[in-house]
Amino acid sequence: MIELALTLTLLMMLLVGTVTSAIAFGQQNSIQNAAREASRFAATLPGAADITWLRNVRDVARGAALGDLETSVQGQYICVAYYDGSTYFRMTDIAGTEDPPAAPPAALECFSDGRPAGEARVQVVTQRDTSIQAVVFSTDVTLSAPAVARYERAP
């Protein structure tokens, strides 16, 4: 009985840890897909970046995440940036609260992508928090997924 109790405890920790890790892996795949889908959508979305344009890209990311980027999700963050070759125009959404779009002289990119300086592009970052548990301990993890696409339409 004692051996069973010790073994069962370890097996339960392993089982719960495996299941919660698999859930986190699925969430990571979901937000990664959302960032890619939104950046591809934005790369072909006509017109210059304005608040409606940025919101459309954000909404595509949220919709492609299959619920993993809803405003009620802990640590939900979406950043959409459009770069026209000289200036970034960016909007962030944190738990459903938008930062106003900004186009200051300093670069306001979502992340450093290493692309050529004059290349027009769209950046999308999706992020959320999750927890991995293993019965006697748990760890909080921030899942993040960046994506960039070359802007293919004339503004």
CORCORTA-V636170 format. One record per run of one state. SS is the DSSP state (A for helix, B for strand, O for the rest). FROM is the first residue (numbers start at 0). TO is the last residue. Records with the same first field share a line. If there is no record, write none. Layout:
SS: FROM-TO / FROM-TO
This chain:
O: 0-0 / 44-49 / 64-75 / 83-86 / 94-95 / 98-100 / 102-119 / 133-136 / 150-154
A: 1-43 / 50-63
B: 76-82 / 87-93 / 96-97 / 101-101 / 120-132 / 137-149
